[in-house]
Amino acid sequence: IYTTVAVRRDGADSYQLRARFGAGFTILYLIKASGGTSTIVDSFSVAGYSYTVGDDVNLRLSALDTGGNTEVNANMWLAGTPEPAGSMLTHTDTTGLAAGSVALINYVSGSATNGTVTANFDNFTVEPT
């Protein structure tokens, strides 16, 4: 199962936090999509966590322009626990993307054998930075 949060989405361009929930593992990817090419700019293996049906997972992705660069940061944590101090994923983009829309995407691989998967998104907030 892949769950993606995207910001600064404009055509094929965006910054993305993609969480991959697999059997016995969870990996986070920070992706820059630009000009039709998607590049993983950082990744993080969440030690000791494997998604269980019913888990309430928080994802945060931010892109902040600072001094000519764009600082992209991302976190994941379970509801009821504090957000990690600092970012699990970070990237400084010297050729930042313009403002754009946001997107929430849930995808199940064609090779998955667990049947229908439903994703619920709530408490979704977009704030200017």
Residue frames as qw, qx, qy, qz and C-alpha x, y, z in Angstrom:
[[0.000, 0.892, 0.452, 0.000, 0.00, 0.00, 0.00],
 [0.413, 0.109, 0.012, 0.904, 1.32, 3.43, -0.92],
 [0.073, -0.891, -0.431, 0.123, -0.08, 6.64, 0.55],
 [0.481, 0.189, 0.116, 0.848, 1.15, 9.92, -0.91],
 [0.050, -0.888, -0.281, 0.360, 0.78, 13.53, 0.13],
 [0.552, 0.304, 0.276, 0.726, 1.83, 16.02, -2.57],
 [0.077, -0.848, -0.204, 0.483, 2.38, 19.78, -2.38],
 [0.026, 0.658, -0.355, -0.664, 3.21, 22.44, -4.99],
 [0.539, 0.235, 0.781, 0.211, 1.53, 20.26, -7.56],
 [0.348, 0.706, -0.086, -0.611, 1.44, 21.91, -10.96],
 [0.710, 0.487, -0.428, -0.275, 1.07, 19.59, -13.94],
 [0.899, 0.071, -0.406, 0.149, 3.78, 16.93, -13.57],
 [0.287, 0.455, -0.505, 0.675, 5.67, 18.90, -10.89],
 [0.660, -0.656, -0.101, -0.352, 5.33, 18.33, -7.13],
 [0.029, 0.430, -0.804, 0.410, 7.03, 17.44, -3.88],
 [0.810, -0.221, -0.381, -0.388, 5.72, 14.17, -2.47],
 [0.308, -0.389, 0.787, -0.367, 5.85, 12.25, 0.78],
 [0.780, 0.060, -0.492, -0.382, 5.15, 8.62, -0.11],
 [0.488, -0.388, 0.698, -0.352, 4.64, 6.09, 2.66],
 [0.646, 0.174, -0.687, -0.285, 5.00, 2.46, 1.62],
 [0.625, -0.331, 0.533, -0.464, 3.31, 0.11, 4.05],
 [0.631, 0.271, -0.693, -0.220, 4.39, -3.48, 3.43],
 [0.906, -0.330, -0.256, -0.077, 4.33, -6.80, 5.25],
 [0.815, -0.363, -0.129, 0.434, 6.75, -6.21, 8.11],
 [0.469, -0.107, 0.068, 0.874, 8.09, -2.82, 7.02],
 [0.164, 0.928, 0.321, -0.099, 7.30, 0.85, 6.44],
 [0.536, -0.050, 0.207, 0.817, 9.46, 3.07, 4.24],
 [0.145, 0.887, 0.240, -0.366, 9.03, 6.80, 3.66],
 [0.578, 0.223, 0.360, 0.698, 10.18, 8.44, 0.44],
 [0.056, 0.787, 0.091, -0.607, 10.64, 12.15, -0.22],
 [0.579, 0.327, 0.587, 0.463, 10.21, 12.67, -3.95],
 [0.122, 0.607, -0.090, -0.780, 10.66, 15.61, -6.28],
 [0.565, 0.461, 0.643, 0.237, 8.69, 15.27, -9.50],
 [0.066, 0.766, -0.102, -0.631, 9.71, 17.78, -12.16],
 [0.319, 0.576, -0.518, -0.547, 9.50, 17.84, -15.93],
 [0.880, 0.161, -0.300, -0.332, 8.13, 14.30, -16.11],
 [0.609, 0.241, -0.687, 0.314, 10.87, 12.79, -13.95],
 [0.679, -0.684, -0.013, -0.266, 10.40, 11.64, -10.35],
 [0.497, 0.435, -0.605, 0.444, 13.49, 11.50, -8.15],
 [0.731, -0.597, -0.316, 0.098, 13.73, 10.09, -4.63],
 [0.208, 0.763, -0.306, 0.530, 15.71, 12.77, -2.79],
 [0.161, -0.405, 0.728, -0.530, 15.58, 11.10, 0.65],
 [0.745, -0.215, -0.553, -0.306, 14.19, 7.94, 2.24],
 [0.252, -0.429, 0.640, -0.586, 13.66, 6.65, 5.77],
 [0.575, -0.151, -0.796, -0.115, 12.92, 3.15, 7.04],
 [0.513, -0.561, 0.173, -0.626, 10.62, 3.37, 10.07],
 [0.290, 0.239, -0.891, 0.254, 12.29, 0.94, 12.47],
 [0.035, 0.116, 0.866, -0.484, 9.98, -1.33, 14.43],
 [0.467, 0.369, 0.318, -0.738, 6.75, -0.23, 12.74],
 [0.019, 0.110, 0.869, 0.483, 4.55, -2.26, 10.42],
 [0.438, -0.082, -0.080, -0.891, 1.09, -0.99, 9.50],
 [0.074, 0.242, 0.950, -0.183, -1.86, -2.83, 11.01],
 [0.146, -0.534, -0.604, -0.574, -5.42, -2.39, 9.74],
 [0.398, -0.812, -0.425, -0.037, -7.02, 0.38, 11.76],
 [0.541, -0.304, -0.103, 0.778, -3.79, 2.24, 12.58],
 [0.128, 0.965, 0.228, -0.019, -4.30, 6.01, 12.49],
 [0.689, -0.052, 0.142, 0.709, -1.18, 7.38, 10.79],
 [0.059, 0.940, 0.083, -0.326, -0.27, 11.07, 10.57],
 [0.683, 0.228, 0.264, 0.642, 1.76, 12.38, 7.64],
 [0.030, -0.922, -0.078, 0.377, 3.19, 15.90, 7.38],
 [0.650, 0.258, 0.308, 0.646, 4.88, 17.43, 4.34],
 [0.027, -0.924, -0.127, 0.359, 6.07, 21.02, 4.14],
 [0.628, 0.348, 0.216, 0.662, 7.88, 23.09, 1.51],
 [0.217, -0.910, -0.162, 0.314, 9.21, 26.44, 2.71],
 [0.566, 0.675, -0.016, 0.472, 11.11, 28.97, 0.59],
 [0.541, -0.789, 0.039, 0.290, 14.19, 30.23, 2.42],
 [0.260, -0.732, 0.414, 0.475, 16.97, 32.36, 0.96],
 [0.401, 0.553, -0.546, -0.485, 16.54, 31.22, -2.65],
 [0.174, 0.114, -0.977, -0.049, 16.15, 27.55, -1.73],
 [0.732, -0.298, -0.182, -0.585, 13.14, 25.41, -0.86],
 [0.104, -0.289, 0.876, -0.372, 13.37, 23.38, 2.35],
 [0.747, -0.120, -0.433, -0.490, 11.22, 20.25, 2.08],
 [0.112, -0.288, 0.828, -0.467, 10.53, 18.32, 5.30],
 [0.723, -0.165, -0.465, -0.484, 8.39, 15.31, 6.14],
 [0.202, -0.272, 0.807, -0.483, 7.31, 13.26, 9.15],
 [0.667, -0.219, -0.598, -0.387, 5.14, 10.27, 10.01],
 [0.051, -0.182, 0.780, -0.596, 3.78, 9.32, 13.42],
 [0.269, -0.401, -0.869, -0.113, 0.90, 7.41, 14.95],
 [0.364, -0.647, -0.163, -0.650, -2.12, 9.23, 16.37],
 [0.766, -0.622, -0.135, -0.092, -1.90, 9.55, 20.13],
 [0.764, -0.264, 0.021, 0.588, 1.88, 9.89, 20.07],
 [0.043, -0.854, 0.063, 0.515, 3.83, 13.13, 19.70],
 [0.686, 0.719, -0.075, 0.078, 5.16, 14.19, 16.32],
 [0.827, -0.099, -0.042, 0.552, 8.89, 13.42, 16.15],
 [0.171, -0.884, 0.106, 0.423, 11.14, 16.36, 16.95],
 [0.106, -0.500, 0.642, 0.571, 12.95, 17.28, 13.78],
 [0.739, 0.407, -0.149, -0.516, 12.16, 15.78, 10.40],
 [0.842, -0.068, 0.528, 0.086, 12.48, 12.15, 9.35],
 [0.644, 0.392, 0.423, 0.502, 13.06, 13.32, 5.78],
 [0.047, -0.866, -0.023, 0.498, 14.60, 16.55, 4.58],
 [0.646, 0.323, 0.398, 0.566, 15.78, 18.04, 1.30],
 [0.042, -0.718, 0.027, 0.695, 17.15, 21.42, 0.28],
 [0.605, 0.529, 0.515, 0.300, 16.10, 22.16, -3.29],
 [0.267, -0.426, 0.152, 0.851, 18.13, 24.87, -5.02],
 [0.147, -0.040, -0.555, -0.818, 15.72, 24.88, -7.98],
 [0.263, 0.236, 0.738, -0.575, 12.45, 24.98, -6.06],
 [0.070, 0.448, 0.802, 0.389, 9.01, 24.41, -7.51],
 [0.192, -0.277, -0.079, -0.938, 6.42, 27.15, -7.91],
 [0.443, 0.046, 0.568, -0.692, 3.25, 27.30, -5.86],
 [0.403, -0.018, -0.762, -0.507, 0.58, 24.77, -6.81],
 [0.758, -0.341, -0.138, -0.539, -2.17, 22.55, -5.49],
 [0.319, -0.380, 0.821, -0.282, -2.08, 19.66, -3.02],
 [0.747, 0.072, -0.515, -0.414, -3.07, 16.03, -3.49],
 [0.562, -0.316, 0.699, -0.310, -3.81, 12.93, -1.42],
 [0.679, 0.327, -0.555, -0.352, -3.26, 9.61, -3.18],
 [0.653, -0.296, 0.668, -0.198, -3.70, 6.02, -2.03],
 [0.626, 0.465, -0.532, -0.330, -2.46, 3.21, -4.27],
 [0.810, -0.242, 0.522, -0.109, -2.44, -0.56, -3.95],
 [0.014, -0.479, 0.774, 0.413, 0.12, -2.44, -6.03],
 [0.765, 0.210, -0.341, -0.504, -1.25, -4.79, -8.67],
 [0.535, 0.200, -0.810, 0.130, 0.73, -7.60, -7.05],
 [0.290, -0.240, 0.599, -0.706, -1.04, -7.13, -3.69],
 [0.395, -0.169, -0.876, -0.220, -3.16, -10.05, -2.56],
 [0.055, -0.213, -0.704, 0.675, -4.96, -8.46, 0.38],
 [0.082, 0.669, 0.730, 0.112, -8.08, -7.34, -1.54],
 [0.045, 0.832, 0.255, 0.491, -9.75, -3.96, -1.38],
 [0.462, -0.236, -0.361, 0.775, -8.03, -1.27, 0.65],
 [0.052, -0.885, -0.361, -0.290, -9.84, 1.84, 1.85],
 [0.427, 0.012, -0.272, 0.862, -8.00, 4.98, 2.94],
 [0.171, -0.887, -0.426, -0.043, -9.67, 7.66, 5.01],
 [0.400, 0.233, -0.135, 0.876, -8.19, 11.15, 5.17],
 [0.285, -0.862, -0.401, -0.122, -9.29, 13.59, 7.86],
 [0.431, -0.819, 0.004, 0.378, -8.02, 16.62, 9.70],
 [0.657, 0.311, 0.278, 0.628, -6.35, 17.72, 6.46],
 [0.132, -0.906, -0.110, 0.387, -4.85, 21.19, 6.73],
 [0.617, 0.432, 0.166, 0.636, -3.16, 23.40, 4.14],
 [0.283, -0.878, -0.126, 0.365, -1.36, 26.47, 5.43],
 [0.493, 0.823, -0.137, 0.247, 0.66, 29.10, 3.58],
 [0.786, -0.392, -0.018, 0.478, 4.35, 29.08, 4.41]]
